[in-house]
Amino acid sequence: MLRFLARILKYFPGYVAGATAKEAINVVKGLNKKGIRAQINILDEEVTSVAHAQKAAQEYCHLLDNINAHQLDACISVKLTHLGLSLPEKGREVCVSNMHQILKKARSFSMFVWVDMESSEYNQTILDMVLELNTYYDNMGLAMQAALFKSRKDVALLCKRQIPIRLCKGAYVELKHISHQSKKDISNSFKDLIVFVLLRGRSPAIATSADEEIIEFTKHMVGKYKILKSLFEFQMLLGRRKSLQKRLVKQGYQVRVYVPYGVHYLPYIKRRLMEIKRNLTQL
Ligand SMILES: Cc1cc2nc3c(=O)[nH]c(=O)nc-3n(C[C@H](O)[C@H](O)[C@H](O)COP(=O)(O)OP(=O)(O)OC[C@H]3O[C@@H](n4cnc5c(N)ncnc54)[C@H](O)[C@@H]3O)c2cc1C
């Protein structure tokens, strides 16, 4: 299966910036030239040793140094299970300590750190950890998944705490007692939450790579409520709909592209493949 997926990667050129930070930095330079911001992610998740999680934190700190040295218009996006959250023993402790390191370093450069939301298994722990870290740092934001029923309550809480939200559909297959299943229900939930974060959130991000209906809806709400284009951003994935990214920049919207790199790309590519499959079967 893994070999099959690795072979499939060849057919998705551009989804991953490359194997190294240097390659990712070059991709970001190209995006910045087009007026597009970036958020860089080191691909890996659910690590199984403390050493691996600590190495991830060091790699992120080094990446922040690099972003600063190259004066890029970029931030980072991390997965807490890459930083130790899923370790069977002391996972939370290890992850919190790693996040302190990263957030402190990012703050010293006035840089922002996005936290990806992972599968529902980790959802509440990730939310709790972000709420806890926010008492020390305000340079962080969290992704929220429109597909999950609980997101409505969580989005309200994050808005109340003025923690920036990246709103997305949700990349994980979740059970029907906790999440919307149909394209229409996910889309309706996404739209409800978009209005909520645009009106009550701090610097919200609307994350969709391909859904023009969602993008047009957002633009419409921004016009209706007279929201400044500088107060929110569209976030998209590397390798998808480049012309759409360009068009949005031309129209004066802020666009940030998610730039993943590294050798542990299989789970990421697998999620992108699942989205394509979902689109084909739901059309
Ligand atoms: C920046 C960013 C960060 C994310 N972070 C997270 C996260 O932290 N946690 C998480 O769970 N998920 C995350 N996601 C993934 C997200 O939840 C979705 O799984 C993913 O974005 C797919 O949904 P979509 O809205 O991009 O578009 P899709 O659902 O892939 O597509 C929507 C519709 O657009 C149309 N379409 C698709 N491709 C094309 C095309 N080439 N041309 C024309 N029309 C097309 C089809 O009608 C399709 O139904 C993130 C996504 C982005 C963009």
The ligand as an SDF file (V2000), in Angstrom:
LIG
                    3D

 53 58  0  0  0  0  0  0  0  0999 V2000
   -4.7800   25.8300    4.0260 C   0  0  0  0  0  0  0  0  0  0  0  0
   -5.5280   24.6180    4.4470 C   0  0  0  0  0  0  0  0  0  0  0  0
   -5.3180   24.1000    5.7200 C   0  0  0  0  0  0  0  0  0  0  0  0
   -6.0270   22.9710    6.1340 C   0  0  0  0  0  0  0  0  0  0  0  0
   -5.8580   22.5260    7.4080 N   0  0  0  0  0  0  0  0  0  0  0  0
   -6.6020   21.4890    7.8580 C   0  0  0  0  0  0  0  0  0  0  0  0
   -6.5440   21.0640    9.2140 C   0  0  0  0  0  0  0  0  0  0  0  0
   -5.8290   21.6160   10.0420 O   0  0  0  0  0  0  0  0  0  0  0  0
   -7.3100   20.0100    9.5710 N   0  0  0  0  0  0  0  0  0  0  0  0
   -8.1340   19.3660    8.6880 C   0  0  0  0  0  0  0  0  0  0  0  0
   -8.8190   18.4280    9.0790 O   0  0  0  0  0  0  0  0  0  0  0  0
   -8.1940   19.7460    7.3950 N   0  0  0  0  0  0  0  0  0  0  0  0
   -7.4560   20.7700    6.9660 C   0  0  0  0  0  0  0  0  0  0  0  0
   -7.5400   21.1630    5.6500 N   0  0  0  0  0  0  0  0  0  0  0  0
   -8.2220   20.2970    4.6660 C   0  0  0  0  0  0  0  0  0  0  0  0
   -9.6940   20.6250    4.5390 C   0  0  0  0  0  0  0  0  0  0  0  0
  -10.3520   20.2630    5.7200 O   0  0  0  0  0  0  0  0  0  0  0  0
  -10.3260   19.8840    3.3440 C   0  0  0  0  0  0  0  0  0  0  0  0
  -10.2320   18.5080    3.5670 O   0  0  0  0  0  0  0  0  0  0  0  0
   -9.6890   20.1900    2.0220 C   0  0  0  0  0  0  0  0  0  0  0  0
   -9.3480   21.5310    1.9410 O   0  0  0  0  0  0  0  0  0  0  0  0
  -10.6430   19.8140    0.8690 C   0  0  0  0  0  0  0  0  0  0  0  0
  -11.7240   20.6550    0.8360 O   0  0  0  0  0  0  0  0  0  0  0  0
  -11.7810   21.9200   -0.1550 P   0  0  0  0  0  0  0  0  0  0  0  0
  -12.7820   22.8470    0.3950 O   0  0  0  0  0  0  0  0  0  0  0  0
  -10.3860   22.4590   -0.2780 O   0  0  0  0  0  0  0  0  0  0  0  0
  -12.1760   21.4590   -1.5390 O   0  0  0  0  0  0  0  0  0  0  0  0
  -12.7270   20.1000   -2.0770 P   0  0  0  0  0  0  0  0  0  0  0  0
  -13.7320   19.5580   -1.1160 O   0  0  0  0  0  0  0  0  0  0  0  0
  -11.5750   19.2540   -2.4760 O   0  0  0  0  0  0  0  0  0  0  0  0
  -13.4620   20.5710   -3.3610 O   0  0  0  0  0  0  0  0  0  0  0  0
  -14.6910   21.2890   -3.2640 C   0  0  0  0  0  0  0  0  0  0  0  0
  -15.4310   21.2990   -4.5750 C   0  0  0  0  0  0  0  0  0  0  0  0
  -14.6820   22.0900   -5.5110 O   0  0  0  0  0  0  0  0  0  0  0  0
  -14.8110   21.5270   -6.8020 C   0  0  0  0  0  0  0  0  0  0  0  0
  -13.4650   21.2510   -7.3360 N   0  0  0  0  0  0  0  0  0  0  0  0
  -12.5270   20.4300   -6.8190 C   0  0  0  0  0  0  0  0  0  0  0  0
  -11.4020   20.4720   -7.5730 N   0  0  0  0  0  0  0  0  0  0  0  0
  -11.6830   21.3440   -8.5940 C   0  0  0  0  0  0  0  0  0  0  0  0
  -10.9360   21.8240   -9.7000 C   0  0  0  0  0  0  0  0  0  0  0  0
   -9.6770   21.4230   -9.9330 N   0  0  0  0  0  0  0  0  0  0  0  0
  -11.5390   22.7110  -10.5340 N   0  0  0  0  0  0  0  0  0  0  0  0
  -12.8020   23.1310  -10.3160 C   0  0  0  0  0  0  0  0  0  0  0  0
  -13.5560   22.7070   -9.2780 N   0  0  0  0  0  0  0  0  0  0  0  0
  -12.9940   21.8390   -8.4340 C   0  0  0  0  0  0  0  0  0  0  0  0
  -15.6490   20.2860   -6.6710 C   0  0  0  0  0  0  0  0  0  0  0  0
  -16.9710   20.6170   -7.0240 O   0  0  0  0  0  0  0  0  0  0  0  0
  -15.5710   19.9610   -5.2130 C   0  0  0  0  0  0  0  0  0  0  0  0
  -16.7000   19.3120   -4.7650 O   0  0  0  0  0  0  0  0  0  0  0  0
   -6.8910   22.3280    5.2310 C   0  0  0  0  0  0  0  0  0  0  0  0
   -7.1130   22.8550    3.9680 C   0  0  0  0  0  0  0  0  0  0  0  0
   -6.4750   23.9810    3.5790 C   0  0  0  0  0  0  0  0  0  0  0  0
   -6.7610   24.5470    2.2230 C   0  0  0  0  0  0  0  0  0  0  0  0
  1  2  1  0
  2  3  1  0
  2 52  2  0
  3  4  2  0
  4  5  1  0
  4 50  1  0
  5  6  2  0
  6  7  1  0
  6 13  1  0
  7  8  2  0
  7  9  1  0
  9 10  1  0
 10 11  2  0
 10 12  1  0
 12 13  2  0
 13 14  1  0
 14 15  1  0
 14 50  1  0
 15 16  1  0
 16 17  1  0
 16 18  1  0
 18 19  1  0
 18 20  1  0
 20 21  1  0
 20 22  1  0
 22 23  1  0
 23 24  1  0
 24 25  2  0
 24 26  1  0
 24 27  1  0
 27 28  1  0
 28 29  2  0
 28 30  1  0
 28 31  1  0
 31 32  1  0
 32 33  1  0
 33 34  1  0
 33 48  1  0
 34 35  1  0
 35 36  1  0
 35 46  1  0
 36 37  1  0
 36 45  1  0
 37 38  2  0
 38 39  1  0
 39 40  1  0
 39 45  2  0
 40 41  1  0
 40 42  2  0
 42 43  1  0
 43 44  2  0
 44 45  1  0
 46 47  1  0
 46 48  1  0
 48 49  1  0
 50 51  2  0
 51 52  1  0
 52 53  1  0
M  END
$$$$
